[in-house]
Amino acid sequence: MLVRLSKRLDRIVEQGSITKTQNNIRFFYIYLLTVTATSFSELQKFQQYQDIQPLWPVLWIPWIGIAPSFFIIFSFFLITALLVALFPSNRLFRILVFIGIFEYLASIYSFSKINHSSHLLILISFILIFLPSGWNKITDNKSLISKKTLFIFLGVQGITLTTYTMSGFWKIKFFFEQFLNGEVHAFMPQALALLIADYSLKMNLQTILGGWFIDHYYLSWPLYIGTIYLEFFAIYILFKPSIQKFWAISLILFHIFSYLTMEILFLHNIIILALLFINSPFHQKDDKYFFKDLPIIGWVIKKFLNWFKIALH
């Protein structure tokens, strides 16, 4: 496995795709800066809270006070994000911005339930700490630095896809539990329509497409099955670069669909998917038959084509 991975990275380096990797990492830190700048506008709202139940990373807030603590946290996050956007090669700045976003999210989630939409920002910021020195100024495309940079980028892709696979795994697990208990489960035609209706009632929502898909549940059901398929097999595409772009676009469309039907927006995930996979350095230009690499479906297609060839002869 390690030998095959090394050969794969060598091939990418020879093709000069290391520039894509460098640019994608720079764009991630620029995006992180925009997240910080927009979040800073909410500082006054959080400073006005009188009570807090701090999560463990920010247990120190009650000792200093809510208003000054939030000013310190937001300012630290903004400064470190600016520094790392300007100097992404500096490991110290990458460490500091990881601490900054970790403290920032811990502080705002100390007032309500944890929102998972920002977790990828923390995970990716942590992995990028381990980028090799000089990753942003590689002059020798066959150097060890190039391979180390690509390996870290592969790790970022892997942790991103793992989060989706975990989500798909739990959906399938709940399916078996609900099916055995005789309850409504994910593979029932009305599953997604009932989910949209239940969420809309709880949140008092009237979304753009929510009502339409409730009325036309037979169209929403295939989309739900497709979503589970995309999520559960997400980690699989780490080893199949030919379908990474297709998979990323499909997941982005899923997030857009979630917003149009339930106003659940994972904007960070959309940006990250675009950066990591639509412009992936591992994508090959000669991948013309990507459908053969699709999990399960690709296997069926291959079997059918083999059978068809035998039948013709």
Buried (B, 14 or more C-beta within 10 A) or exposed (E): EEEEBEEBBBEBBEBEBBEBBBBBBBBBBBBBBEBBEEBBEEBEEBBEEEEBEBBEBBEEBEEEEBBEBBBBBBEBBBBBBBBBBEEBBBBEBBBBBBBBBBBBBBBBBBEEEEEEBBBBBBBBBBBBBEBBEBBBEBEEBEBEBBBBBBBBBBBBBEBBBBBBBBBBBEBBEEBEEBBEEEEEBBEBBBBBBBBBBEBBEEEEBEBEBBBBBBEEBEEBBEBBBEBBBBBBBBBBBBEBBBBBBBBBBBBBBBBEBBBBBBBBBBEBBBBBBBBBBBBBBBBBEEBEEBEBBBBEEBEEBBEEEEEEEEEEE
